[in-house]
């Protein structure tokens, strides 16, 4: 029989966002993804996408948009839900982590200003970014984003209208 603590809860307290820039109109590999080397103690040295926690009173998309600005100094030109989530089992907390993923498009030549959560950055093509990030969920998300947002025009219903 199952005891009262035999369930694995689902926790969703963080978001991830792929920051993308397109170089011209060519869809065949000219788009680049921003990856950043983390400095926090747990993931120091790991290359990742923009990632952060949802603050009290925020929606997931608001947190994703805020994290892009805080971690990169960039304000997205357009912002989308990627319509996928990263998920994994966190054995320290005995929870399944569920992380919504977003896509932020910025203009080519945008100047990145890293905060203290990262030590360096790279703009990489999608295949190179997929090879660079260590997290399986980020790899899968980048493949999906390339197919949905780069190789094709994204569905209009995925766009999030940001109002100041």
C-alpha positions in Angstrom: 0.0 0.0 0.0 1.0 3.6 -0.5 1.7 5.7 2.6 0.8 9.4 3.0 4.3 10.5 1.8 4.5 8.1 -1.2 3.6 10.6 -3.8 6.0 12.7 -5.8 4.8 16.3 -5.8 5.1 18.6 -8.8 6.8 22.0 -8.2 6.8 24.9 -10.6 8.7 27.9 -9.3 11.2 28.7 -12.1 11.2 29.7 -15.7 13.6 29.5 -18.6 13.9 31.7 -21.7 15.8 31.3 -24.9 17.0 34.7 -26.1 17.3 34.6 -29.9 18.5 37.0 -32.5 18.1 36.6 -36.3 20.7 37.9 -38.7 18.6 39.0 -41.7 15.8 37.0 -43.2 17.6 33.8 -43.9 16.0 30.9 -41.9 18.9 28.4 -42.6 21.1 28.8 -39.6 21.5 32.5 -39.2 19.6 32.7 -36.0 21.6 32.6 -32.8 20.8 31.7 -29.2 22.4 33.4 -26.2 24.1 31.0 -23.7 25.7 32.2 -20.5 28.2 30.7 -18.1 26.7 30.5 -14.6 28.5 31.7 -11.5 26.2 30.4 -8.7 27.8 27.7 -6.4 25.6 24.8 -7.5 26.0 25.3 -11.3 29.2 27.3 -11.5 30.8 27.0 -14.9 27.7 25.5 -16.6 26.4 27.1 -19.8 22.7 27.8 -19.7 19.8 29.8 -21.1 18.2 32.6 -19.0 16.7 30.9 -16.0 15.2 32.2 -12.8 12.6 32.0 -10.1 9.0 33.3 -10.2 8.6 36.1 -7.7 5.5 36.4 -5.5 2.5 37.7 -7.5 4.2 37.2 -10.9 2.9 35.0 -13.7 5.4 32.7 -15.3 5.7 34.8 -18.5 6.2 38.0 -16.4 9.1 36.2 -14.6 10.6 35.1 -17.9 10.4 38.6 -19.3 11.9 40.1 -16.1 14.7 37.5 -16.0 15.7 38.3 -19.5 16.1 42.0 -18.6 17.8 41.3 -15.3 20.3 38.7 -16.6 21.1 40.3 -20.0 20.1 43.9 -19.9 18.1 43.3 -23.1 14.4 44.2 -23.6 12.8 41.7 -26.0 11.4 43.0 -29.2 8.9 40.1 -29.2 8.1 37.5 -26.5 6.5 34.1 -26.9 5.6 31.0 -24.9 7.6 28.2 -26.4 4.7 25.9 -25.6 7.0 23.4 -23.9 8.2 22.8 -20.3 11.5 21.4 -19.0 10.9 18.7 -16.4 13.1 16.6 -14.2 13.2 14.8 -10.9 14.9 16.7 -8.1 16.1 14.1 -5.7 17.1 16.6 -3.0 13.5 17.8 -2.6 11.7 14.7 -3.9 9.8 16.8 -6.4 9.3 16.8 -10.1 10.4 20.3 -11.3 8.3 21.7 -14.1 9.7 24.8 -15.8 7.8 26.7 -18.5 10.1 27.9 -21.4 9.8 31.2 -23.3 11.4 32.7 -26.4 12.6 36.3 -26.4 13.6 37.8 -29.8 16.1 40.7 -29.7 17.5 42.7 -32.6 20.8 41.8 -34.2 23.6 43.7 -32.6 21.8 44.1 -29.2 24.4 44.8 -26.5 24.2 42.2 -23.7 25.0 43.4 -20.1 25.5 40.4 -17.9 24.5 40.5 -14.2 26.6 38.8 -11.5 24.8 35.5 -12.1 27.0 34.9 -15.2 30.7 35.3 -16.1 30.6 35.2 -19.9 28.3 34.8 -22.9 28.2 33.3 -26.4 25.8 33.8 -29.3 25.6 30.3 -30.9 23.7 28.8 -33.8 21.0 26.4 -32.7 23.0 23.3 -33.4 26.0 24.7 -31.5 23.8 25.8 -28.6 22.2 22.4 -28.4 25.7 20.9 -28.2 26.8 23.5 -25.6 24.1 23.3 -22.9 24.3 20.2 -20.6 20.6 20.0 -19.7 18.5 17.5 -21.7 15.4 19.7 -21.3 17.2 22.7 -22.7 18.4 20.7 -25.6 14.9 19.4 -26.4 13.5 22.9 -26.0 16.0 24.4 -28.4 15.2 21.8 -31.0 11.5 22.6 -30.6 12.2 26.4 -30.7 14.3 26.1 -33.9 11.5 24.1 -35.6 8.6 26.3 -34.4 10.2 29.8 -34.4 13.1 29.7 -36.8 12.3 27.1 -39.5 8.7 28.2 -39.6 6.6 31.2 -38.6 5.4 30.8 -35.0 1.7 30.5 -34.4 0.2 33.9 -33.5 -1.4 32.4 -30.4 2.0 31.8 -28.8 2.9 35.5 -28.8 2.6 37.3 -25.5 1.8 41.0 -25.8 3.9 42.9 -23.3 2.2 46.1 -22.1 4.1 48.6 -20.1 
